[in-house]
Amino acid sequence: MEYSDLITIVLCFTALLLIRQIVLTSRRNSVDSDVDDYTGMALDPDALTRVDEHSMREFDRLLDNISFEDE
């Protein structure tokens, strides 16, 4: 048995271990995603319709961040 055969066996074994780890991780993530505490309901829906100084500053900040990402 040459060194190249030994290296091929080690690399195949490593690839199988990595594929196994990816499959186990994806299964674990799919189970964890079902236990989400997000309900999708706003705590204060009326606050979304009010325009005040704080909301305008936040809006300007978000617009500035979007413009910096485009450049």
C-alpha positions as a printed Julia matrix, in Angstrom:
71×3 Matrix{Float64}:
   0.0    0.0    0.0
   1.42   3.34  -1.06
   1.12   6.67   0.7
  -1.38   7.94  -1.87
  -3.71   5.02  -1.06
  -3.44   5.77   2.65
  -4.14   9.45   2.06
  -7.15   8.57  -0.12
  -8.6    6.36   2.64
  -8.08   9.06   5.28
  -9.67  11.74   3.08
 -12.68   9.51   2.3
 -13.14   8.77   5.99
 -12.92  12.49   6.8
 -15.46  13.31   4.07
 -17.89  10.73   5.47
 -17.53  12.17   8.97
 -18.15  15.7    7.69
 -21.25  14.64   5.75
 -22.56  12.85   8.85
 -21.96  16.0   10.94
 -23.77  18.19   8.39
 -26.78  15.86   8.36
 -26.93  15.72  12.16
 -26.64  19.5   12.43
 -29.38  20.11   9.87
 -31.7   17.71  11.69
 -31.01  19.41  15.0
 -31.65  22.85  13.49
 -34.93  21.76  11.93
 -36.17  20.48  15.31
 -35.05  23.67  17.09
 -36.76  25.95  14.57
 -40.18  24.49  15.49
 -39.8   25.75  19.07
 -39.9   29.43  18.18
 -41.38  31.93  20.66
 -42.23  34.47  17.96
 -45.99  34.89  17.64
 -46.03  37.51  14.88
 -48.3   39.8   16.87
 -47.29  43.38  17.64
 -47.27  44.33  21.31
 -48.81  47.71  20.56
 -50.27  47.78  17.01
 -51.46  51.39  17.38
 -47.85  52.48  17.89
 -47.12  51.5   14.31
 -49.44  54.23  13.0
 -48.03  57.06  15.15
 -45.35  59.34  13.71
 -43.18  60.96  16.34
 -39.65  62.33  16.64
 -38.14  59.0   17.68
 -39.71  57.07  14.81
 -38.52  59.65  12.26
 -34.96  59.49  13.62
 -35.08  55.69  13.41
 -36.41  55.9    9.85
 -33.6   58.28   8.84
 -31.03  55.97  10.42
 -32.4   52.99   8.48
 -32.34  54.95   5.22
 -28.73  56.0    5.88
 -27.75  52.36   6.5
 -29.38  51.29   3.25
 -27.6   54.0    1.27
 -24.2   53.0    2.77
 -24.79  49.36   1.78
 -25.52  50.36  -1.83
 -22.17  52.15  -2.23
